[in-house]
Amino acid sequence: MAEEVCMEKQNNCKRGHFYTHCAQITLAFFVGSRFLSIFAALMKKLFLHNITLVLLSLISIATNAQPLTYSDSVEISLLTCSPGQASWAQFGHTALRYNDMQNGNDIAINYGVFDSNQPNFSLRFIFGLTDYRVATLPMEHFLAQYDYEGRGVTEQVLNLTKEEKYKIYKALTHNLRPENVVYRYNFFYDNCTTRAYHIIANNVKLAPSFAWSDKQDPLPTYREMIHQWNKDYPWTRFGEDLLLGKGADAPVETKEQTLFLPDNLRKHFALATHNNAALVKETRTLISPQPIVDEGGFPLSPLAVSVVVAVVMAAIMAVEIKLCRLFWQWELALMLLTGTMGLLFLAMVFSKHPCVDKNAMLFFFNPLSLVFAYRAVKRTRKMESDWWWVVYEISLFSGFIITFTQHLPIPMYIVALFLLINVYVHRYVIRKAKANKSNYIK
């Protein structure tokens, strides 16, 4: 009888190991397949984008060699480009059109050119040290690019005096000098749209007029504004929500801060007045946008993946409780994964990117787990408690407290909750194992 009970326990243990390994493989499959899907899509987009950049650079070099011309026939316009499917194009784009009709010099002035082949580009991007440049290219080439991408282009011809046109001409000439073409890019504060806005606003006296009134609508947050443009791209929104900290959830202080988005600037110019007249004297649709075709990315949404991860974690924890045994391989995998992700959020603390330094993600994915992984896992193998789990519990609770002032995607709530449950299961199994051992000795 005793031998049968012993054999039954061994079989239960083997089945537990089997189920746990299946759960681990399932989790690895979903995480790995999602990573490979994102990586492949990103490489495809970067390849196409780099080709475009090379072609634009060659055109821009040839065009920049020719200085801007000026005559009384100069016409200056704001160009607003509709969003594209690539992650960097989902908010649209802004450029200026400088059309000297007398001299036949019709060019687009683009403040959104960057070179991904510059030294240490990835590190510079993470730390917000990416350099962009202003470039010029023939208007026909500019339109051909957006027509090829199926993106619309709207032109707002500005109602300017000769003096204002000349001041803008001088400002653009100054910008296009070799020593001035490069600038430090900042998504919220200094991008292609804000550069175009300041070229106009600094040389034209505008009466304050915005797309919403002072009394009715409160000023939005940065997160709310970008959510309007990435709602059809759940994984893009999810990634941006993870990187943006609590600073993105505070309402902007001035209405001018909303003009980093191309369509906001277009609406502002449409209502703006100066010299007792409308700023925009004519609006033209140069290219009509084409419907965006879904390329069929990863089939599961972030919420669906988080549910799968939660189910796998729940299955593993259930087996641990049933067998009264902790699987050190699982604990090690969690500590390595959360710690590695934590390094990214730790890097964001030192980044020049706005609104990324104060982020609850740093408490959910604590990089200190990499430091204490060896000690904690070693004690787990001996079924002994370690103070790291108390530290991590406090870290997780701190993250949840911060989310009262920071938006957190629902999938992250699910994952963070199960990370916290895992801490309690870890503690419960060790206590139960010690109690069973004590009862056995008695």
N, C-alpha and C positions, 0 to 999 in steps of 0.2 A: 504493500500500500504506500509506504513511504517513497519507494522507488517511482511509483506511478505519479505521485504528487511532484516529485523532483523533475521527472520527465516533462510533466505538464508545464511547470514553471519555465523550464528550458525552452519548450516550444513557444510559450507566450513571449519569452524574451526574444527569440529568433524572429517571430512575427512582428514584434515591436520594432526591431532593427530594420526589418524589411520595409515596413510601412514608413518608417522615418526616412530611410534612404530614398524611397519613392517620392516622399514629400519634398525632400531636399532637391532631388533631380527635377521635379516639377517646377519648383521655385526658380532653380537655376535656368531652366528652359525659358520660362516667361521673362525673367530679367535679361537673360542673354539674348533672346530673340528680339526683345524691344530695343536693346542697345545696338544690336547689329542693324536693325531696321533704320533707326535714327542715324547711325553712322553712315550707312550706305546712301541714304537720302541726302545727308549733309555733304558727303563727298561729291555726289552728282551735282548738287547745286553749286558747290564751290568750284567745281571744274568748269561749269558753264559760266559762272560769274567771273572767273579768272580770265577766260577767253574774251569775254566782253570788256573787261578792264584793260587787257592788252591792246585790243583794237581801239578803245576809246583813248588810251594813252598815246598811241601813235598819231591819232587824229588831233588830239589836244596839243601835242608838241608842235605839230605843223601849224595849228591855228594860233597858239600862243606866241609864235614867232612874229605874227603880224599884229601890231598894236591896234587898239580900238581907234576907230575914226569918229569924228564928230561933225555934224552939220545940223541945220535947223530942221531937217526932216527926220531926226532921230525919234523913234518910237520905243518906249520902254514898257514891258509887260511882265506880269507875274504869271508863271506857268505852274499849274497844279496837276500833278500826275496821279492817276488813280492807283489803288493798291495792286500789288502783284501777289503771286502765290509763295514766292520765296520769303523766308522769315524776315530778311532785312528789307523787304518791299511791302510788307503787310500794312504799313501805316501810310503808304503813298510817298510822294517826293515833291520837292519844290525846286524850281530853277527860275532864272530871269531870262527874258528875251531882250536883246539889244539889237534893234533893227535900224541901221542907218541906210535908208532907202536911196538917198542921193548917191552914196558911194558903193551901194550894192553889198553892204557888210551886214548880213543877217546871221547872228550867232546866238547860241544858248550859253548861259553862264551857270555852271554847275558847281555847287559847293559840296557835293556828296561823293567825291572820288577818293578811294583809298587803294592801297596796294597791299594785298595779303602776303606778298613775298618779301616785305621789309623785314630786317633782322628781328628775331624774337617777337614776331607778330602775335603769337598766341598769348605769351606772357604779358605783353603790352596791352592786349585787349582785355585780359582778366583784370589788370590793375588800372584800367581806364586811362592808358597812356597812348591810345591809338591816334595817329596823326592822319588827318584828312587834308585834302587840298582843293583849291578852286581850279577848275579847268574850263576851257572854252572849246566849243566845236560848232561846226556849221549847223544851222537850225534844221536843215533837211536830214542830217545824220542823226541828230537828237530825236526827231520825230520817227525816223526809220527804226531806231532801237525800240521805242515804246510801241510802235505799230507791230513789230515782230513779237513783242511780249504780250500783245493783246491788251495793253493798258491804255486808258484814255488820257488825253491831255487837254486841259482847259486853259485858255489864255484870257487874262484880264488886262486890257490895254489901259494904262494909267493916264489920267487927265493931268498933265504936268505943264508947267510953264517952261519957257526956254532956259531961264535961270536954274530951275530945279533939275532939268535934264542935264545941264552942264555940270552941276554939282554932283549928280550921280555918275556922270561920265568920269569926273576926276576921281571920285571914290573908287570906282571899278578899276580905273587905271592904276591906282595905288595898290589895290588888292592883287592885281595881276603881275606886279613886279616879282621877279624870282625870289627875293628875300621875304615876300609876304604871302605867297600862294599856299603855304602849309600852315595849318592851325590845329590845335589840340581839340579833338572832337569830344563833345559831351551830349548825350542823347536828349536830356531835358533842357539844358541851358545853352548849348552852343552847337547847333547842328545845321544841316543844309537849309532848313526852313527859317530858323532864327537869324542866320546870316543874311538871307535874302530880305527878311523883314527889316533888319537894322540898316541895310544899305538904303532902303526906301525911307524908313522912318527918320533916320538921322539927317536926311537931306530934304525932307518934305514935311511941312507943318501939318500934322493930321489932327482933326477934331476927334475927341474920344467917342468912339461908337463901336459897340460890340454886338455879338449875336444874341446876347441875353441882357436883360435889364439888371440894374443894381438892386432892385427891391424884391423881385420875384424869386429868382433862382440863386441858391448859394454857390459859391465857387467849388468846383469839383476837385477831387484828389487826382494825383498822377495815375494811380492804379485805375480809377474809374474811367479816365480818359482813354487809356490804352486798351481797356476792356471793350470799348466800343468797336475796336478794330481787329481784335484777335478772337472774337466770339466764335468764329467759324473754324478756328484752328485750336482744338482743345489741348494738344500737346505743347504748342507754342505758348498758349496762355498759362498752362501748368508750369512750364519752365520759367517763364517770366515772373510768375507769382512766387516761385520758390526763391528766386534771386533777389527780388525786391523786398526790402525790410519795412519796418513800421513807418519810416519817413515817407513812403509812397502813399500812406493812408491819411495823411494830414492834408486838409484843403490848401490849395495854393494861396499865396498871400496877395497876389495881384492878378488881374485879368491878362496882363501881358505875358504871364508865365504859361498861359494856355496856348500860346501861339507857336509852340514847338511842333505841333501837329499840322501837316500841310492843309488839311481841309478846314481847320480852325482859322488859319491865316486867310484862306480864300474867303470864308464867310465874313471875317473882319473887314477885309478890303471891300467886299461887296456893299457893306453898310457904312464904310468910312467916308467922311467928307473933309474937304480942305478948300480954302479960298471960296467958301460958300457954295461949293458945288460937289457933286459926287466924285470920289477919287477915281473910280472905274468909269471910263467913258464908253467902253464896249467890252462885251464878253463873247468870246468865240470858242466853239468846240472844234479843236483841231483834229482830234482823234476820238472816236467814240469807244468806250471800253467794251471789250468782249467778255462774255460770261467766263468765269474762272472754272476750268475743268478740274475736277477732283482726280488727283493722280493715284488715289487708292493707297494710302499709307498704311500704318499699322492698324489692324482691324479693331483693336480694343481701345477704349477710352482710358484716360488716367483713372477714372473711378472704377472701371471694370478690372483693371490691373491691380488696383489697391485691394479690391474685394478678393481676388485670387490670392494675393500675398497674404491677406488676413486668414483665409481658409487654410492655406498651407501652414502658417504659423500656428493656428489653432489646432490643427491635426498633430503637429509635432509636439506641442505642449501637452495635448491630451495623452499622447503615448508616454511622455515623460512622467506625467502624474500617475498613469496606470502602472508603469513599471517601477515607479519610485526611483528613477535614475535620470540624471542629466546627460545629454549628449554633448560632449565637449566640442566635437566638430561643429555642431550647430552654433554653439555659443561663440566659438572662434570666428565662424563665418559672419555672424551678426556684428561682432566687434570690429572686424576688419572692414566690412562694408560701410557701417555707420561712421567709423573713424575716417575712412578715405573720403567719403562724401563731406565729412566735417572739415577736412582740409580746404576744400573749395570754399565753403562758407567762411572759414577763418581768413582765407586770402581776400575775400570781399571786404573784410573789416579795414584792410589797408588800401582798398581800391579807391580810385578817384571817381568812379562811377557814382552818380547821385543816388541816394536812397537805398543803398545796399549794405551799409556798415552795421546797422542795428537790426538784426534779423533773428527771429525765434528759431530758425532752422539750425543755428549753431548749438542750441541746447538739445534739440532732438537728435542731431547727428554730431555728437561730441567727439572732436579729434583726440581727446585724451584717452579714448578707448584704445587707440593704437599704442600708447605708452604703457598702459596697464594690462594689455591683452595677455601677455605671457604669464604674468603673475596670477591674474584672475582665472585663466583657463587651467593653469597648473593646479590651483586649489579646487577648481570644479572637478577635475579628474579624480581628486581625492575625496570628493563630496564634502568639501569644507567651504564655509562662507568666506567671502572677501569683501572688504569695505568699499571696493569699487562700485558694487551694485547699489549701495546706499547713495554714493555720489551721483550715480547715473539716475537714480530715482529722483533726487533733488533737481538734477538738470532737466529731466523731462517735465516735472511739475513747473519749473521756472519757465519752460517754453510755453506750456499751456497758459500760464498767467499772462505772458507777454501777448498772446493772441487776443486778449481782450482789447488791445489797441492796434493789432496788426491782422490784416486779412490772411487767413490760412485756407488753402484749397481743401475741400472735403476729403479727397484722397489722402492728404497728408494727415488730417485728423485721424483717419482710420489706421494708417501705418503707425503713427506716434502712439495711439492708444494701445495697439497690440505690442509695441515695444515696451510700454509700461506694464502691461499684463505679463509679459515675459519675465520682467524683473520679479514680480510677485510669485510667479510659478517657480522661478529659480530658488527663491527663498523658501517657499513652501516645500518643495521636494527635498531640499537639504534638511530642513527641520524634521520632516517625516522620516527620512532615512536615518537620522540620528535617533529618533524615538524608537524606530523599529530595531535598531542595533542595540539600544539600551534595554528594550524588552527582551530581546534574544539573549542578552547576557544574563538577565535575571532568570 
